[in-house]
Amino acid sequence: MAKEDKVILTCTECLSRNYSTKRNKRAAGERLELMKFCKKCGRHTLHKETK
């Protein structure tokens, strides 16, 4: 069974924590970065994984 951990994605522009998801820690070594819609900014921005 794969080891999955819950991660939180934070907007890089307004620093609001908008999304939470799961990811496989063994398969991916780097932090997750996705283009997601930020409700506070009102547009698509880069969201990065936080600790």
PDB file of N, CA, C and O in Angstrom:
ATOM      1  N   MET A   1       0.841  -1.181   0.000  1.00  0.00           N
ATOM      2  CA  MET A   1       0.000   0.000   0.000  1.00  0.00           C
ATOM      3  C   MET A   1       0.886   1.245   0.000  1.00  0.00           C
ATOM      4  O   MET A   1       1.888   1.303   0.712  1.00  0.00           O
ATOM      5  N   ALA A   2       0.514   2.223  -0.791  1.00  0.00           N
ATOM      6  CA  ALA A   2       1.291   3.449  -0.920  1.00  0.00           C
ATOM      7  C   ALA A   2       1.081   4.350   0.292  1.00  0.00           C
ATOM      8  O   ALA A   2      -0.010   4.412   0.860  1.00  0.00           O
ATOM      9  N   LYS A   3       2.132   5.035   0.668  1.00  0.00           N
ATOM     10  CA  LYS A   3       2.082   5.972   1.791  1.00  0.00           C
ATOM     11  C   LYS A   3       1.616   7.327   1.269  1.00  0.00           C
ATOM     12  O   LYS A   3       2.344   7.989   0.529  1.00  0.00           O
ATOM     13  N   GLU A   4       0.407   7.744   1.650  1.00  0.00           N
ATOM     14  CA  GLU A   4      -0.130   9.032   1.239  1.00  0.00           C
ATOM     15  C   GLU A   4      -0.272   9.943   2.448  1.00  0.00           C
ATOM     16  O   GLU A   4      -0.709   9.516   3.516  1.00  0.00           O
ATOM     17  N   ASP A   5       0.100  11.186   2.265  1.00  0.00           N
ATOM     18  CA  ASP A   5      -0.022  12.183   3.326  1.00  0.00           C
ATOM     19  C   ASP A   5      -0.873  13.342   2.836  1.00  0.00           C
ATOM     20  O   ASP A   5      -0.881  13.665   1.649  1.00  0.00           O
ATOM     21  N   LYS A   6      -1.580  13.956   3.752  1.00  0.00           N
ATOM     22  CA  LYS A   6      -2.400  15.126   3.432  1.00  0.00           C
ATOM     23  C   LYS A   6      -1.494  16.345   3.352  1.00  0.00           C
ATOM     24  O   LYS A   6      -0.664  16.571   4.233  1.00  0.00           O
ATOM     25  N   VAL A   7      -1.659  17.135   2.286  1.00  0.00           N
ATOM     26  CA  VAL A   7      -0.887  18.359   2.116  1.00  0.00           C
ATOM     27  C   VAL A   7      -1.848  19.523   1.887  1.00  0.00           C
ATOM     28  O   VAL A   7      -2.967  19.332   1.411  1.00  0.00           O
ATOM     29  N   ILE A   8      -1.401  20.724   2.230  1.00  0.00           N
ATOM     30  CA  ILE A   8      -2.197  21.935   2.064  1.00  0.00           C
ATOM     31  C   ILE A   8      -1.513  22.801   1.021  1.00  0.00           C
ATOM     32  O   ILE A   8      -0.297  22.983   1.057  1.00  0.00           O
ATOM     33  N   LEU A   9      -2.306  23.341   0.080  1.00  0.00           N
ATOM     34  CA  LEU A   9      -1.775  24.216  -0.966  1.00  0.00           C
ATOM     35  C   LEU A   9      -2.083  25.667  -0.623  1.00  0.00           C
ATOM     36  O   LEU A   9      -3.212  26.008  -0.269  1.00  0.00           O
ATOM     37  N   THR A  10      -1.065  26.518  -0.731  1.00  0.00           N
ATOM     38  CA  THR A  10      -1.181  27.935  -0.397  1.00  0.00           C
ATOM     39  C   THR A  10      -0.928  28.784  -1.631  1.00  0.00           C
ATOM     40  O   THR A  10      -0.007  28.512  -2.402  1.00  0.00           O
ATOM     41  N   CYS A  11      -1.743  29.806  -1.817  1.00  0.00           N
ATOM     42  CA  CYS A  11      -1.576  30.745  -2.928  1.00  0.00           C
ATOM     43  C   CYS A  11      -0.281  31.536  -2.721  1.00  0.00           C
ATOM     44  O   CYS A  11       0.001  32.003  -1.617  1.00  0.00           O
ATOM     45  N   THR A  12       0.502  31.681  -3.793  1.00  0.00           N
ATOM     46  CA  THR A  12       1.776  32.397  -3.677  1.00  0.00           C
ATOM     47  C   THR A  12       1.597  33.912  -3.657  1.00  0.00           C
ATOM     48  O   THR A  12       2.512  34.629  -3.252  1.00  0.00           O
ATOM     49  N   GLU A  13       0.443  34.415  -4.085  1.00  0.00           N
ATOM     50  CA  GLU A  13       0.238  35.865  -4.146  1.00  0.00           C
ATOM     51  C   GLU A  13      -0.430  36.425  -2.889  1.00  0.00           C
ATOM     52  O   GLU A  13       0.045  37.411  -2.326  1.00  0.00           O
ATOM     53  N   CYS A  14      -1.533  35.804  -2.442  1.00  0.00           N
ATOM     54  CA  CYS A  14      -2.239  36.346  -1.272  1.00  0.00           C
ATOM     55  C   CYS A  14      -2.003  35.511  -0.015  1.00  0.00           C
ATOM     56  O   CYS A  14      -2.460  35.886   1.064  1.00  0.00           O
ATOM     57  N   LEU A  15      -1.299  34.389  -0.136  1.00  0.00           N
ATOM     58  CA  LEU A  15      -0.918  33.490   0.967  1.00  0.00           C
ATOM     59  C   LEU A  15      -2.111  32.871   1.700  1.00  0.00           C
ATOM     60  O   LEU A  15      -1.990  32.502   2.868  1.00  0.00           O
ATOM     61  N   SER A  16      -3.255  32.754   1.029  1.00  0.00           N
ATOM     62  CA  SER A  16      -4.393  32.080   1.646  1.00  0.00           C
ATOM     63  C   SER A  16      -4.299  30.585   1.372  1.00  0.00           C
ATOM     64  O   SER A  16      -3.889  30.164   0.290  1.00  0.00           O
ATOM     65  N   ARG A  17      -4.680  29.799   2.356  1.00  0.00           N
ATOM     66  CA  ARG A  17      -4.627  28.339   2.241  1.00  0.00           C
ATOM     67  C   ARG A  17      -5.965  27.856   1.714  1.00  0.00           C
ATOM     68  O   ARG A  17      -6.935  27.762   2.465  1.00  0.00           O
ATOM     69  N   ASN A  18      -6.021  27.547   0.413  1.00  0.00           N
ATOM     70  CA  ASN A  18      -7.272  27.266  -0.262  1.00  0.00           C
ATOM     71  C   ASN A  18      -7.597  25.792  -0.416  1.00  0.00           C
ATOM     72  O   ASN A  18      -8.755  25.402  -0.267  1.00  0.00           O
ATOM     73  N   TYR A  19      -6.610  24.969  -0.707  1.00  0.00           N
ATOM     74  CA  TYR A  19      -6.863  23.590  -1.099  1.00  0.00           C
ATOM     75  C   TYR A  19      -6.106  22.613  -0.211  1.00  0.00           C
ATOM     76  O   TYR A  19      -5.037  22.927   0.313  1.00  0.00           O
ATOM     77  N   SER A  20      -6.679  21.422  -0.050  1.00  0.00           N
ATOM     78  CA  SER A  20      -5.976  20.319   0.591  1.00  0.00           C
ATOM     79  C   SER A  20      -6.134  19.100  -0.299  1.00  0.00           C
ATOM     80  O   SER A  20      -7.182  18.899  -0.913  1.00  0.00           O
ATOM     81  N   THR A  21      -5.090  18.290  -0.365  1.00  0.00           N
ATOM     82  CA  THR A  21      -5.086  17.110  -1.214  1.00  0.00           C
ATOM     83  C   THR A  21      -4.163  16.064  -0.604  1.00  0.00           C
ATOM     84  O   THR A  21      -3.531  16.311   0.423  1.00  0.00           O
ATOM     85  N   LYS A  22      -4.087  14.909  -1.231  1.00  0.00           N
ATOM     86  CA  LYS A  22      -3.178  13.850  -0.803  1.00  0.00           C
ATOM     87  C   LYS A  22      -2.133  13.652  -1.881  1.00  0.00           C
ATOM     88  O   LYS A  22      -2.401  13.862  -3.064  1.00  0.00           O
ATOM     89  N   ARG A  23      -0.935  13.245  -1.468  1.00  0.00           N
ATOM     90  CA  ARG A  23       0.101  12.912  -2.433  1.00  0.00           C
ATOM     91  C   ARG A  23       0.992  11.821  -1.868  1.00  0.00           C
ATOM     92  O   ARG A  23       1.113  11.657  -0.653  1.00  0.00           O
ATOM     93  N   ASN A  24       1.610  11.083  -2.769  1.00  0.00           N
ATOM     94  CA  ASN A  24       2.486   9.988  -2.396  1.00  0.00           C
ATOM     95  C   ASN A  24       3.868  10.551  -2.088  1.00  0.00           C
ATOM     96  O   ASN A  24       4.542  11.063  -2.982  1.00  0.00           O
ATOM     97  N   LYS A  25       4.293  10.461  -0.833  1.00  0.00           N
ATOM     98  CA  LYS A  25       5.569  11.026  -0.411  1.00  0.00           C
ATOM     99  C   LYS A  25       6.756  10.231  -0.962  1.00  0.00           C
ATOM    100  O   LYS A  25       7.822  10.802  -1.193  1.00  0.00           O
ATOM    101  N   ARG A  26       6.587   8.932  -1.173  1.00  0.00           N
ATOM    102  CA  ARG A  26       7.692   8.106  -1.663  1.00  0.00           C
ATOM    103  C   ARG A  26       7.989   8.372  -3.130  1.00  0.00           C
ATOM    104  O   ARG A  26       9.156   8.403  -3.518  1.00  0.00           O
ATOM    105  N   ALA A  27       6.973   8.564  -3.948  1.00  0.00           N
ATOM    106  CA  ALA A  27       7.155   8.733  -5.390  1.00  0.00           C
ATOM    107  C   ALA A  27       7.669  10.121  -5.753  1.00  0.00           C
ATOM    108  O   ALA A  27       8.471  10.253  -6.678  1.00  0.00           O
ATOM    109  N   ALA A  28       7.229  11.155  -5.048  1.00  0.00           N
ATOM    110  CA  ALA A  28       7.612  12.535  -5.372  1.00  0.00           C
ATOM    111  C   ALA A  28       8.486  13.100  -4.263  1.00  0.00           C
ATOM    112  O   ALA A  28       8.089  13.118  -3.098  1.00  0.00           O
ATOM    113  N   GLY A  29       9.681  13.562  -4.631  1.00  0.00           N
ATOM    114  CA  GLY A  29      10.599  14.100  -3.637  1.00  0.00           C
ATOM    115  C   GLY A  29      10.424  15.587  -3.404  1.00  0.00           C
ATOM    116  O   GLY A  29      10.658  16.074  -2.298  1.00  0.00           O
ATOM    117  N   GLU A  30      10.014  16.312  -4.432  1.00  0.00           N
ATOM    118  CA  GLU A  30       9.893  17.762  -4.313  1.00  0.00           C
ATOM    119  C   GLU A  30       8.493  18.158  -3.871  1.00  0.00           C
ATOM    120  O   GLU A  30       7.569  17.345  -3.860  1.00  0.00           O
ATOM    121  N   ARG A  31       8.363  19.419  -3.512  1.00  0.00           N
ATOM    122  CA  ARG A  31       7.048  19.930  -3.101  1.00  0.00           C
ATOM    123  C   ARG A  31       6.144  20.127  -4.306  1.00  0.00           C
ATOM    124  O   ARG A  31       6.606  20.414  -5.411  1.00  0.00           O
ATOM    125  N   LEU A  32       4.859  19.970  -4.076  1.00  0.00           N
ATOM    126  CA  LEU A  32       3.863  20.063  -5.126  1.00  0.00           C
ATOM    127  C   LEU A  32       3.586  21.519  -5.480  1.00  0.00           C
ATOM    128  O   LEU A  32       3.430  22.354  -4.588  1.00  0.00           O
ATOM    129  N   GLU A  33       3.524  21.834  -6.785  1.00  0.00           N
ATOM    130  CA  GLU A  33       3.180  23.170  -7.275  1.00  0.00           C
ATOM    131  C   GLU A  33       2.147  23.021  -8.382  1.00  0.00           C
ATOM    132  O   GLU A  33       2.397  22.332  -9.371  1.00  0.00           O
ATOM    133  N   LEU A  34       0.988  23.658  -8.227  1.00  0.00           N
ATOM    134  CA  LEU A  34      -0.092  23.567  -9.200  1.00  0.00           C
ATOM    135  C   LEU A  34      -0.683  24.937  -9.470  1.00  0.00           C
ATOM    136  O   LEU A  34      -0.686  25.808  -8.600  1.00  0.00           O
ATOM    137  N   MET A  35      -1.183  25.120 -10.682  1.00  0.00           N
ATOM    138  CA  MET A  35      -1.948  26.320 -11.019  1.00  0.00           C
ATOM    139  C   MET A  35      -3.402  26.042 -10.646  1.00  0.00           C
ATOM    140  O   MET A  35      -4.046  25.185 -11.252  1.00  0.00           O
ATOM    141  N   LYS A  36      -3.922  26.764  -9.650  1.00  0.00           N
ATOM    142  CA  LYS A  36      -5.284  26.563  -9.172  1.00  0.00           C
ATOM    143  C   LYS A  36      -5.988  27.921  -9.105  1.00  0.00           C
ATOM    144  O   LYS A  36      -5.344  28.970  -9.085  1.00  0.00           O
ATOM    145  N   PHE A  37      -7.324  27.878  -9.070  1.00  0.00           N
ATOM    146  CA  PHE A  37      -8.107  29.108  -8.947  1.00  0.00           C
ATOM    147  C   PHE A  37      -8.147  29.533  -7.491  1.00  0.00           C
ATOM    148  O   PHE A  37      -8.531  28.754  -6.619  1.00  0.00           O
ATOM    149  N   CYS A  38      -7.750  30.766  -7.234  1.00  0.00           N
ATOM    150  CA  CYS A  38      -7.789  31.337  -5.887  1.00  0.00           C
ATOM    151  C   CYS A  38      -9.064  32.161  -5.754  1.00  0.00           C
ATOM    152  O   CYS A  38      -9.280  33.102  -6.518  1.00  0.00           O
ATOM    153  N   LYS A  39      -9.896  31.815  -4.801  1.00  0.00           N
ATOM    154  CA  LYS A  39     -11.159  32.525  -4.601  1.00  0.00           C
ATOM    155  C   LYS A  39     -10.935  33.941  -4.086  1.00  0.00           C
ATOM    156  O   LYS A  39     -11.717  34.840  -4.393  1.00  0.00           O
ATOM    157  N   LYS A  40      -9.892  34.147  -3.320  1.00  0.00           N
ATOM    158  CA  LYS A  40      -9.614  35.468  -2.761  1.00  0.00           C
ATOM    159  C   LYS A  40      -9.062  36.419  -3.826  1.00  0.00           C
ATOM    160  O   LYS A  40      -9.452  37.585  -3.875  1.00  0.00           O
ATOM    161  N   CYS A  41      -8.148  35.922  -4.686  1.00  0.00           N
ATOM    162  CA  CYS A  41      -7.575  36.737  -5.770  1.00  0.00           C
ATOM    163  C   CYS A  41      -8.535  36.857  -6.945  1.00  0.00           C
ATOM    164  O   CYS A  41      -8.534  37.871  -7.642  1.00  0.00           O
ATOM    165  N   GLY A  42      -9.348  35.839  -7.172  1.00  0.00           N
ATOM    166  CA  GLY A  42     -10.299  35.855  -8.275  1.00  0.00           C
ATOM    167  C   GLY A  42      -9.710  35.446  -9.609  1.00  0.00           C
ATOM    168  O   GLY A  42     -10.268  35.774 -10.656  1.00  0.00           O
ATOM    169  N   ARG A  43      -8.571  34.723  -9.592  1.00  0.00           N
ATOM    170  CA  ARG A  43      -7.935  34.267 -10.830  1.00  0.00           C
ATOM    171  C   ARG A  43      -7.056  33.053 -10.550  1.00  0.00           C
ATOM    172  O   ARG A  43      -6.869  32.661  -9.398  1.00  0.00           O
ATOM    173  N   HIS A  44      -6.521  32.466 -11.614  1.00  0.00           N
ATOM    174  CA  HIS A  44      -5.636  31.322 -11.476  1.00  0.00           C
ATOM    175  C   HIS A  44      -4.245  31.796 -11.063  1.00  0.00           C
ATOM    176  O   HIS A  44      -3.657  32.668 -11.703  1.00  0.00           O
ATOM    177  N   THR A  45      -3.733  31.211  -9.988  1.00  0.00           N
ATOM    178  CA  THR A  45      -2.397  31.556  -9.503  1.00  0.00           C
ATOM    179  C   THR A  45      -1.671  30.273  -9.148  1.00  0.00           C
ATOM    180  O   THR A  45      -2.274  29.202  -9.079  1.00  0.00           O
ATOM    181  N   LEU A  46      -0.371  30.390  -8.924  1.00  0.00           N
ATOM    182  CA  LEU A  46       0.441  29.249  -8.532  1.00  0.00           C
ATOM    183  C   LEU A  46       0.196  28.951  -7.054  1.00  0.00           C
ATOM    184  O   LEU A  46       0.265  29.846  -6.212  1.00  0.00           O
ATOM    185  N   HIS A  47      -0.088  27.692  -6.751  1.00  0.00           N
ATOM    186  CA  HIS A  47      -0.276  27.247  -5.377  1.00  0.00           C
ATOM    187  C   HIS A  47       0.826  26.256  -5.045  1.00  0.00           C
ATOM    188  O   HIS A  47       1.087  25.333  -5.816  1.00  0.00           O
ATOM    189  N   LYS A  48       1.472  26.443  -3.902  1.00  0.00           N
ATOM    190  CA  LYS A  48       2.568  25.577  -3.491  1.00  0.00           C
ATOM    191  C   LYS A  48       2.192  24.824  -2.215  1.00  0.00           C
ATOM    192  O   LYS A  48       1.378  25.278  -1.411  1.00  0.00           O
ATOM    193  N   GLU A  49       2.811  23.667  -2.064  1.00  0.00           N
ATOM    194  CA  GLU A  49       2.591  22.841  -0.873  1.00  0.00           C
ATOM    195  C   GLU A  49       3.254  23.481   0.338  1.00  0.00           C
ATOM    196  O   GLU A  49       4.376  23.978   0.246  1.00  0.00           O
ATOM    197  N   THR A  50       2.563  23.470   1.468  1.00  0.00           N
ATOM    198  CA  THR A  50       3.121  23.984   2.721  1.00  0.00           C
ATOM    199  C   THR A  50       3.480  22.830   3.626  1.00  0.00           C
ATOM    200  O   THR A  50       3.151  21.680   3.335  1.00  0.00           O
ATOM    201  N   LYS A  51       4.148  23.124   4.714  1.00  0.00           N
ATOM    202  CA  LYS A  51       4.532  22.090   5.668  1.00  0.00           C
ATOM    203  C   LYS A  51       3.347  21.575   6.440  1.00  0.00           C
ATOM    204  O   LYS A  51       3.499  20.696   7.289  1.00  0.00           O
TER     205      LYS A  51
END
